[in-house]
Amino acid sequence: YAALLDPRVPPGAYNVASGVERRIGDLLRHLMQCLGVRAEIAVEASRVRSATRSTGSGERLRAATGWAPRISLDDTLASLAEDWRRRVNAA
């Protein structure tokens, strides 16, 4: 975000994305694993809708600032789980 404050960077919208497609269910399973939660993920058929596949591209951000992901998705999800743990325990 700090790199976007550089006046040489053109204004506009930038995606912060790795370019790697991820399934929501896979992210949920990984978070559950990080949290030590065992639960069945149930899909309600009446709520399922056809979706096109979409992958975010951070190429514009990389070209403008040199940005590249430095923290792995595994580390990000583990950090998120730990933050949730702290918040729940503090409540």
C-alpha positions in Angstrom: 0.0 0.0 0.0 2.8 2.4 0.8 4.2 1.9 -2.8 0.9 3.2 -4.2 1.5 6.5 -2.4 4.5 7.2 -4.7 3.4 10.1 -6.9 5.0 8.3 -9.9 2.5 5.5 -9.7 -0.5 6.2 -11.9 -3.8 6.6 -10.0 -6.4 4.0 -10.3 -7.7 0.7 -9.0 -5.1 -2.1 -8.3 -5.8 -5.7 -7.5 -3.6 -7.3 -4.8 -3.7 -10.8 -6.1 -1.3 -13.7 -6.7 -2.9 -14.8 -10.0 -3.4 -18.3 -8.5 -7.0 -19.6 -8.6 -8.4 -20.7 -5.3 -11.6 -22.5 -4.4 -13.6 -21.1 -1.5 -14.1 -24.6 -0.1 -10.4 -25.3 -0.1 -9.7 -22.0 1.8 -12.4 -23.0 4.3 -10.9 -26.5 4.8 -7.5 -25.0 5.3 -8.8 -22.5 7.9 -10.6 -25.3 9.7 -7.4 -27.2 9.8 -5.5 -24.2 11.2 -8.1 -23.8 13.9 -8.3 -27.5 14.7 -12.0 -27.5 13.8 -13.6 -30.7 12.6 -16.9 -30.0 10.8 -18.7 -31.3 7.7 -19.1 -28.7 5.0 -22.6 -29.1 3.6 -23.7 -27.5 0.4 -27.4 -26.6 0.1 -28.3 -27.5 -3.4 -31.0 -24.8 -3.7 -28.3 -22.1 -3.2 -25.8 -23.5 -5.7 -25.6 -21.3 -8.8 -23.4 -21.6 -11.8 -20.3 -19.5 -11.6 -17.6 -18.6 -14.0 -14.1 -19.1 -12.9 -12.3 -16.0 -11.9 -8.7 -15.4 -10.9 -7.4 -12.0 -9.7 -4.4 -10.5 -11.5 -1.9 -8.3 -9.7 0.0 -7.6 -12.9 -0.9 -3.9 -13.0 0.2 -3.5 -9.4 3.5 -5.4 -10.2 4.1 -3.2 -13.3 3.5 0.0 -11.4 5.3 -0.7 -8.1 7.3 -3.9 -8.4 5.0 -5.6 -5.9 5.0 -9.3 -5.6 3.4 -11.6 -2.9 5.9 -12.3 -0.1 3.7 -14.1 2.4 2.4 -17.5 1.4 -1.3 -18.3 1.5 -0.7 -21.0 4.1 1.1 -18.4 6.4 -1.7 -15.8 5.7 -4.5 -18.3 6.7 -2.5 -19.4 9.8 -2.1 -15.8 10.8 -5.8 -15.1 10.3 -6.7 -18.2 12.4 -4.4 -17.1 15.2 -5.9 -13.6 15.2 -9.4 -15.1 15.4 -8.2 -17.3 18.3 -6.8 -14.2 20.2 -10.0 -12.2 19.6 -12.3 -15.0 20.8 -10.1 -15.7 23.9 -10.1 -12.0 24.7 -13.9 -11.7 24.5 
